[in-house]
């Protein structure tokens, strides 16, 4: 367990820099029951900062597993209307949403992947309208993590449960800069660095990116009017927030019909409580036409079969190999952390805000601009210290963007 001072600093960071809670604003928190002590600190601080209402949706790994083991298919395939109404009511009220994600990576490893796929699809369909609030930055939202026992022991298998939790707290505190005297000021500085990187890429206006590494030879067209984002974001009402903590990425979108070649994963992907590892995907005209995985191939197939858009890409993100997550030397089996150790791409839905005017476009207009749509959005890691990326300019000339896993030009 982290000491009280660390929990206080982390809670304040999540509320001020993460969701940037406003006076008289509601806050909805999704939190693990095992993290009740930390969540209570967040709730108290939120009210101290002027939140009008704080609602907690508790989740518990053991209860989740029991449901998958025992509930009939009709329950697994159904996402209750009352849950949809609850979340949509908070979004309509302009609430902020804080997600505390700390699931055991192996939780559902013995569950039929079809049941997991059915549950994920049902939730995605039911929450499609709610997702528009977050993916279009209509409301402030943020994702953080805190240690839980099973997750900590997955990362530190040779340690006792208590020592593993303490070690994971130490790692998270450093990576999210809570070890700094003033974490909020440290994040302000970090966000400025990411803004510099994204502004540089927006000025470059590359037509295409070319990725080369062991097992990877991929050409990726970028849509006309694409926008690089990263670090802090802004709601429609002008409130600055940080969607992911940690975050080390700048990201945009590939053209949904313009990806060709093969890409290989460089870290395990925890999807729906199951691990997919050492996998590769081959694309033709934007669509996955072949795939293989040493672990979790059935789970990968179910992911790709979610819908037509699940076989196309919705995000490309650049992360230098010297990021704090990478320097920790740990594999977290948690996408929030692992994606910030390495360049990554995402299968499924693109963020409409990554193309000019996208948040106001219809589905048909988004498709015409090459913006992918899907019920799913799943990031997986492709970066390493062996990754080279070239950018193709409008005149057809090519220049280095990444060499050996890091920026080929100065980002300060």
Secondary structure, 3 states (H helix, E strand, C coil): CCCHHHHHHHHHHHHHHHCCCCCCCEEEEEEEHHHHHHHHHHHHHHHHCCCCEEEEEEECHHHHHHHHHHCCHHHHCCCCHHHHHHHHHHHHCCCEEEEECCCCCCCCCCCCHHHHHHHHHHHHHHCHHHHHHHHCCCCCEEEECCCCHHHHHHHCCCCCHHHHHHHHHHHHHHHCCCCCCCHHHHHHHHHHHHHHHHHHHHHHCCCEEEEEECCEEEEEEECCCECCEECCEECCCCCEECCECCCCCEEECEEEEEEEEEEECCCCEEECCEEEEEEEEEEECCEEEEEEEEECHHHHHHHHCCCHHHHCEEEEEECCCCCHHHHCCCCCCCHHHHHHHCCEEEEECCCHHHECCHHHCCHHHHHHCCCCCCCCEEEEECCCCCCEEEEECCCCCEEEEEECCEECCCCC
